[in-house]
Amino acid sequence: VWASLWKDAALLYRQEIGLDVEESAMAVVVQEVVVGACSGIAFTRSPAAETQGMVESVHGLNSGLVDGVIEPDRWRLDRETGGVLAHTPAQRTQVVTLSENGGIRLQPLPPETARKAPLSEGQVKALFRTALDIEKLFNVPQDVEWTLSGSAFTILQSRPITTASGAKPEDK
């Protein structure tokens, strides 16, 4: 990870934004792997409608959703009330799980699991409330990555939604 600090793209990026290459440093975060029964992303503001948010979820690990390999179930929510406006179920055929060697693997989703949405409506609402709390903390709409292990949500990361921040292409 540290060596990536010296890759061409990283050097060019620091040069473009005016950071001294010789004074740059890199933080490396080591996190516990949380293996969830389902995972996903919560957007506190939808790019399509400012009064709505969105929750996307897949069975298993989040990498299938993030990499675009697995289609997620999608819920649209009202930002003001937190109510579910619509649920678009996915064709649930695959799941990403941990493999025996510590990596991940894509495998068929068992039929009994495929028939069920990854989250209940109550879980979707609770997760969205948590995402809105994170938005209040950072004072900007958030893209929140999460996983559900047992009955508890674990927030894996949160970052501003760039399409909602008002950022311009020429901004550094």
NUMIMAR-948887 format. One line per 3 residues: for each residue x, y, z of N, C-alpha, C. Coordinates in nm, 2 decimals, padded with zeros to 4 digits. Example, Ala and Ser with C-alpha at 12.3 -4.5 7.8 and 13.67 -1.06 7.14 Angstrom:
REM residues 2
01.32,-00.57,00.78,01.23,-00.45,00.78,01.32,-00.33,00.78 ~ 01.28,-00.22,00.71,01.37,-00.11,00.71,01.29,00.00,00.79
This chain:
REM residues 172
00.08,-00.12,00.00,00.00,00.00,00.00,00.09,00.13,00.00 ~ 00.19,00.13,00.09,00.28,00.24,00.09,00.34,00.27,-00.04 ~ 00.38,00.17,-00.11,00.45,00.19,-00.24,00.36,00.26,-00.34
00.23,00.25,-00.33,00.14,00.31,-00.42,00.15,00.47,-00.41 ~ 00.20,00.52,-00.31,00.23,00.66,-00.29,00.32,00.71,-00.40 ~ 00.40,00.63,-00.46,00.50,00.67,-00.56,00.46,00.63,-00.70
00.33,00.58,-00.72,00.29,00.55,-00.86,00.27,00.68,-00.94 ~ 00.28,00.67,-01.07,00.27,00.78,-01.15,00.14,00.86,-01.13 ~ 00.02,00.79,-01.12,-00.10,00.86,-01.10,-00.10,00.94,-00.97
-00.05,00.88,-00.86,-00.05,00.95,-00.73,00.05,01.07,-00.74 ~ 00.16,01.05,-00.80,00.25,01.17,-00.81,00.19,01.28,-00.89 ~ 00.13,01.25,-01.00,00.06,01.35,-01.09,-00.05,01.42,-01.01
-00.13,01.34,-00.94,-00.24,01.40,-00.86,-00.19,01.50,-00.76 ~ -00.08,01.46,-00.68,-00.03,01.56,-00.59,00.03,01.68,-00.65 ~ 00.09,01.66,-00.77,00.14,01.78,-00.84,00.03,01.87,-00.89
-00.08,01.81,-00.94,-00.19,01.89,-00.99,-00.26,01.97,-00.88 ~ -00.26,01.92,-00.75,-00.33,01.99,-00.65,-00.23,02.07,-00.56 ~ -00.11,02.07,-00.60,-00.01,02.15,-00.53,00.05,02.10,-00.40
00.05,01.97,-00.38,00.11,01.91,-00.27,00.26,01.88,-00.30 ~ 00.34,01.91,-00.20,00.48,01.88,-00.22,00.50,01.73,-00.21 ~ 00.55,01.68,-00.32,00.57,01.53,-00.34,00.66,01.48,-00.23
00.77,01.55,-00.19,00.87,01.51,-00.09,00.81,01.51,00.05 ~ 00.71,01.59,00.07,00.65,01.60,00.21,00.52,01.52,00.22 ~ 00.48,01.45,00.12,00.36,01.37,00.12,00.37,01.24,00.21
00.26,01.20,00.26,00.26,01.08,00.35,00.13,01.00,00.31 ~ 00.13,00.88,00.36,00.01,00.80,00.33,-00.03,00.73,00.46 ~ -00.16,00.73,00.49,-00.21,00.66,00.60,-00.26,00.52,00.55
-00.25,00.42,00.63,-00.29,00.29,00.59,-00.39,00.24,00.70 ~ -00.51,00.22,00.67,-00.61,00.18,00.77,-00.63,00.03,00.76 ~ -00.62,-00.03,00.88,-00.63,-00.18,00.89,-00.77,-00.20,00.96
-00.86,-00.27,00.89,-00.99,-00.29,00.95,-01.02,-00.44,00.97 ~ -01.10,-00.47,01.06,-01.15,-00.60,01.08,-01.25,-00.63,00.97 ~ -01.24,-00.75,00.91,-01.34,-00.79,00.81,-01.47,-00.83,00.88
-01.58,-00.77,00.84,-01.71,-00.80,00.90,-01.78,-00.87,00.79 ~ -01.81,-01.00,00.82,-01.88,-01.08,00.72,-02.03,-01.07,00.74 ~ -02.10,-01.00,00.65,-02.24,-00.98,00.67,-02.33,-01.07,00.59
-02.45,-01.10,00.63,-02.55,-01.18,00.56,-02.59,-01.10,00.44 ~ -02.60,-00.97,00.45,-02.63,-00.88,00.33,-02.55,-00.75,00.35 ~ -02.53,-00.68,00.24,-02.45,-00.56,00.24,-02.51,-00.46,00.14
-02.46,-00.34,00.14,-02.51,-00.25,00.04,-02.46,-00.11,00.06 ~ -02.54,-00.02,00.00,-02.50,00.13,00.00,-02.63,00.20,00.03 ~ -02.62,00.31,00.11,-02.73,00.40,00.13,-02.69,00.54,00.08
-02.77,00.59,00.00,-02.75,00.73,-00.05,-02.85,00.82,00.02 ~ -02.80,00.92,00.09,-02.90,01.00,00.17,-02.97,01.10,00.08 ~ -02.92,01.12,-00.04,-02.99,01.20,-00.14,-02.98,01.13,-00.28
-03.09,01.12,-00.34,-03.09,01.06,-00.48,-03.05,01.16,-00.58 ~ -02.96,01.13,-00.67,-02.92,01.22,-00.78,-03.04,01.25,-00.87 ~ -03.14,01.17,-00.87,-03.26,01.19,-00.96,-03.37,01.27,-00.89
-03.37,01.28,-00.76,-03.48,01.35,-00.69,-03.42,01.40,-00.55 ~ -03.41,01.53,-00.53,-03.35,01.58,-00.41,-03.43,01.55,-00.28 ~ -03.56,01.52,-00.30,-03.64,01.49,-00.18,-03.64,01.34,-00.14
-03.56,01.26,-00.22,-03.55,01.12,-00.19,-03.41,01.07,-00.16 ~ -03.41,00.96,-00.10,-03.28,00.88,-00.08,-03.30,00.75,-00.13 ~ -03.19,00.67,-00.13,-03.20,00.53,-00.18,-03.11,00.44,-00.10
-03.16,00.31,-00.09,-03.09,00.21,-00.03,-03.08,00.09,-00.13 ~ -02.95,00.04,-00.15,-02.93,-00.07,-00.24,-02.87,-00.18,-00.15 ~ -02.91,-00.31,-00.18,-02.87,-00.42,-00.10,-02.86,-00.55,-00.18
-02.76,-00.63,-00.14,-02.74,-00.76,-00.20,-02.72,-00.86,-00.08 ~ -02.74,-00.98,-00.11,-02.71,-01.09,-00.01,-02.56,-01.10,-00.01 ~ -02.50,-01.13,00.10,-02.35,-01.16,00.11,-02.27,-01.03,00.12
-02.15,-01.04,00.07,-02.05,-00.93,00.08,-02.08,-00.82,-00.02 ~ -02.03,-00.70,00.01,-02.06,-00.58,-00.07,-01.98,-00.57,-00.20 ~ -01.88,-00.65,-00.22,-01.79,-00.64,-00.34,-01.87,-00.67,-00.47
-01.96,-00.76,-00.46,-02.04,-00.78,-00.58,-02.12,-00.66,-00.63 ~ -02.18,-00.59,-00.53,-02.25,-00.47,-00.57,-02.16,-00.35,-00.61 ~ -02.05,-00.33,-00.53,-01.96,-00.22,-00.56,-01.89,-00.24,-00.70
-01.86,-00.37,-00.73,-01.79,-00.40,-00.86,-01.89,-00.41,-00.98 ~ -02.02,-00.40,-00.95,-02.12,-00.41,-01.05,-02.15,-00.55,-01.10 ~ -02.11,-00.65,-01.03,-02.13,-00.79,-01.07,-02.27,-00.84,-01.03
-02.32,-00.79,-00.92,-02.45,-00.83,-00.87,-02.55,-00.72,-00.87 ~ -02.66,-00.74,-00.93,-02.77,-00.64,-00.93,-02.83,-00.63,-00.79 ~ -02.85,-00.51,-00.73,-02.90,-00.50,-00.60,-03.05,-00.48,-00.60
-03.12,-00.52,-00.49,-03.25,-00.47,-00.46,-03.24,-00.32,-00.43 ~ -03.34,-00.24,-00.47,-03.33,-00.10,-00.46,-03.46,-00.04,-00.39 ~ -03.44,00.04,-00.29,-03.55,00.11,-00.23,-03.54,00.26,-00.24
-03.64,00.33,-00.28,-03.65,00.47,-00.28,-03.72,00.52,-00.16 ~ -03.66,00.61,-00.09,-03.72,00.66,00.04,-03.74,00.81,00.04 ~ -03.84,00.85,00.11,-03.87,01.00,00.13,-03.77,01.05,00.23
-03.69,01.15,00.20,-03.59,01.20,00.29,-03.65,01.26,00.42 ~ -03.77,01.32,00.40,-03.83,01.39,00.52,-03.89,01.29,00.62 ~ -03.97,01.19,00.57,-04.04,01.10,00.66,-03.97,00.97,00.68
-03.87,00.94,00.59,-03.80,00.81,00.60,-03.89,00.69,00.55 ~ -04.01,00.72,00.49,-04.09,00.62,00.44,-04.05,00.56,00.31 ~ -04.07,00.43,00.29,-04.04,00.37,00.16,-04.14,00.41,00.05
-04.09,00.46,-00.06,-04.17,00.50,-00.17,-04.19,00.39,-00.27 ~ -04.08,00.31,-00.29,-04.08,00.20,-00.39,-03.97,00.11,-00.36 ~ -04.00,-00.02,-00.39,-03.89,-00.13,-00.38,-03.88,-00.19,-00.52
-03.76,-00.20,-00.58,-03.74,-00.26,-00.70,-03.65,-00.39,-00.67 ~ -03.72,-00.50,-00.68,-03.64,-00.63,-00.65,-03.54,-00.66,-00.76 ~ -03.43,-00.72,-00.73,-03.33,-00.77,-00.83,-03.36,-00.91,-00.86
-03.30,-00.96,-00.97,-03.30,-01.10,-01.00,-03.18,-01.15,-00.92 ~ -03.22,-01.21,-00.81,-03.12,-01.26,-00.71,-03.07,-01.40,-00.75 ~ -02.95,-01.41,-00.81,-02.90,-01.54,-00.86,-02.76,-01.57,-00.80
-02.69,-01.47,-00.76,-02.55,-01.49,-00.72,-02.52,-01.42,-00.59 ~ -02.42,-01.46,-00.52,-02.37,-01.40,-00.39,-02.22,-01.41,-00.39 ~ -02.16,-01.31,-00.32,-02.02,-01.31,-00.30,-02.00,-01.34,-00.15
-01.92,-01.45,-00.13,-01.89,-01.50,00.00,-01.74,-01.51,00.02 ~ -01.69,-01.53,00.14,-01.55,-01.55,00.17,-01.52,-01.69,00.12 ~ -01.40,-01.71,00.06,-01.35,-01.84,00.02,-01.27,-01.90,00.13
-01.23,-02.03,00.12,-01.16,-02.10,00.22,-01.02,-02.04,00.24 ~ -00.96,-01.98,00.13,-00.82,-01.93,00.13,-00.82,-01.78,00.18 ~ -00.93,-01.73,00.23,-00.94,-01.59,00.28,-00.97,-01.49,00.18
-00.99,-01.53,00.05,-01.03,-01.43,-00.05,-01.18,-01.43,-00.06 ~ -01.23,-01.39,-00.17,-01.38,-01.40,-00.19,-01.41,-01.48,-00.32 ~ -01.53,-01.52,-00.33,-01.58,-01.60,-00.44,-01.72,-01.57,-00.48
-01.75,-01.58,-00.60,-01.89,-01.56,-00.65,-01.95,-01.70,-00.67 ~ -02.07,-01.72,-00.61,-02.13,-01.85,-00.62,-02.28,-01.83,-00.64 ~ -02.35,-01.94,-00.68,-02.50,-01.93,-00.69,-02.56,-01.90,-00.56
-02.67,-01.82,-00.56,-02.74,-01.80,-00.44,-02.84,-01.91,-00.42 ~ -02.85,-01.97,-00.30,-02.95,-02.08,-00.28,-03.09,-02.03,-00.30 ~ -03.17,-02.11,-00.37,-03.31,-02.07,-00.41,-03.39,-02.01,-00.29
-03.38,-02.07,-00.17,-03.46,-02.02,-00.06,-03.42,-01.88,-00.02 ~ -03.29,-01.84,-00.03,-03.24,-01.71,-00.01,-03.28,-01.61,-00.12 ~ -03.27,-01.66,-00.24,-03.30,-01.58,-00.36,-03.45,-01.53,-00.36
-03.54,-01.60,-00.30,-03.68,-01.56,-00.30,-03.70,-01.44,-00.20 ~ -03.61,-01.41,-00.11,-03.63,-01.31,-00.01,-03.54,-01.19,-00.04 ~ -03.60,-01.07,-00.02,-03.52,-00.95,-00.03,-03.41,-00.95,00.08
-03.30,-00.89,00.06,-03.19,-00.89,00.16,-03.23,-00.82,00.29 ~ -03.32,-00.72,00.28,-03.36,-00.65,00.40,-03.51,-00.64,00.41 ~ -03.56,-00.63,00.53,-03.70,-00.61,00.55,-03.73,-00.46,00.54
-03.85,-00.42,00.52,-03.88,-00.27,00.52,-03.84,-00.20,00.64 ~ -03.86,-00.26,00.76,-03.81,-00.20,00.89,-03.66,-00.18,00.89 ~ -03.59,-00.28,00.84,-03.44,-00.27,00.84,-03.40,-00.16,00.74
-03.47,-00.14,00.63,-03.44,-00.04,00.53,-03.46,00.10,00.60 ~ -03.57,00.11,00.67,-03.60,00.24,00.73,-03.49,00.27,00.84 ~ -03.46,00.18,00.92,-03.36,00.20,01.03,-03.22,00.23,00.97
-03.18,00.16,00.86,-03.06,00.19,00.80,-03.06,00.34,00.74 ~ -03.17,00.38,00.68,-03.17,00.51,00.62,-03.17,00.62,00.73 ~ -03.23,00.59,00.84,-03.22,00.69,00.95,-03.08,00.71,01.00
-03.01,00.59,01.01,-02.86,00.60,01.04,-02.78,00.68,00.94 ~ -02.81,00.65,00.81,-02.74,00.73,00.71,-02.77,00.88,00.72 ~ -02.90,00.91,00.75,-02.93,01.06,00.76,-02.86,01.12,00.88
-02.84,01.04,00.99,-02.77,01.09,01.11,-02.62,01.11,01.07 ~ -02.56,01.03,00.98,-02.43,01.05,00.94,-02.42,01.18,00.85 ~ -02.52,01.20,00.77,-02.53,01.32,00.69,-02.53,01.44,00.78
-02.61,01.44,00.88,-02.61,01.55,00.98,-02.47,01.58,01.04 ~ -02.40,01.47,01.07,-02.27,01.48,01.13,-02.17,01.55,01.03 ~ -02.18,01.52,00.91,-02.08,01.58,00.81,-02.14,01.70,00.73
-02.27,01.72,00.75,-02.34,01.84,00.69,-02.33,01.84,00.54 ~ -02.34,01.72,00.48,-02.34,01.71,00.33,-02.40,01.57,00.30 ~ -02.48,01.55,00.19,-02.53,01.42,00.16,-02.42,01.31,00.15
-02.46,01.19,00.19,-02.36,01.09,00.21,-02.39,00.96,00.12 ~ -02.29,00.89,00.08,-02.29,00.76,00.02,-02.23,00.67,00.13 ~ -02.31,00.59,00.19,-02.28,00.51,00.31,-02.27,00.36,00.27
-02.16,00.30,00.29,-02.14,00.16,00.26,-02.16,00.08,00.40 ~ -02.23,-00.02,00.40,-02.27,-00.09,00.52,-02.28,-00.24,00.50 ~ -02.28,-00.32,00.61,-02.31,-00.46,00.61,-02.39,-00.50,00.73
-02.47,-00.60,00.72,-02.56,-00.65,00.83,-02.51,-00.78,00.88 ~ -02.46,-00.79,01.00,-02.40,-00.91,01.06,-02.49,-00.94,01.18 ~ -02.56,-01.05,01.18,-02.65,-01.08,01.29,-02.76,-00.98,01.28
-02.79,-00.90,01.39,-02.90,-00.80,01.38,-02.84,-00.66,01.38 ~ -02.71,-00.65,01.37,-02.65,-00.51,01.38,-02.59,-00.47,01.24 ~ -02.62,-00.35,01.21,-02.55,-00.28,01.09,-02.42,-00.24,01.13
-02.32,-00.26,01.05,-02.18,-00.20,01.06,-02.16,-00.11,00.95 ~ -02.13,00.02,00.98,-02.10,00.11,00.88,-01.95,00.09,00.84 ~ -01.93,00.06,00.71,-01.79,00.03,00.66,-01.72,00.16,00.61
-01.80,00.25,00.55,-01.74,00.38,00.51,-01.85,00.48,00.48 ~ -01.82,00.60,00.48,-01.91,00.71,00.44,-01.83,00.82,00.37 ~ -01.89,00.86,00.27,-01.82,00.97,00.19,-01.93,01.06,00.13
-01.89,01.18,00.10,-01.99,01.27,00.03,-02.03,01.22,-00.10 ~ -02.16,01.24,-00.14,-02.20,01.21,-00.27,-02.15,01.32,-00.36 ~ -02.06,01.29,-00.45,-02.00,01.40,-00.53,-02.10,01.47,-00.62
-02.20,01.40,-00.67,-02.30,01.46,-00.76,-02.39,01.55,-00.69 ~ -02.40,01.54,-00.55,-02.49,01.63,-00.47,-02.41,01.74,-00.40 ~ -02.28,01.74,-00.41,-02.20,01.84,-00.33,-02.19,01.97,-00.40
-02.22,01.98,-00.53,-02.20,02.10,-00.60,-02.06,02.12,-00.65 ~ -01.98,02.01,-00.65,-01.85,02.02,-00.70,-01.85,02.04,-00.85 ~ -01.75,02.12,-00.89,-01.74,02.15,-01.04,-01.62,02.07,-01.09
-01.62,02.03,-01.22,-01.51,01.95,-01.27,-01.37,02.02,-01.26 ~ -01.37,02.15,-01.26,-01.24,02.22,-01.24,-01.19,02.23,-01.10 ~ -01.28,02.19,-01.00,-01.24,02.20,-00.86,-01.13,02.10,-00.83
-01.04,02.13,-00.74,-00.93,02.04,-00.70,-00.97,01.98,-00.57
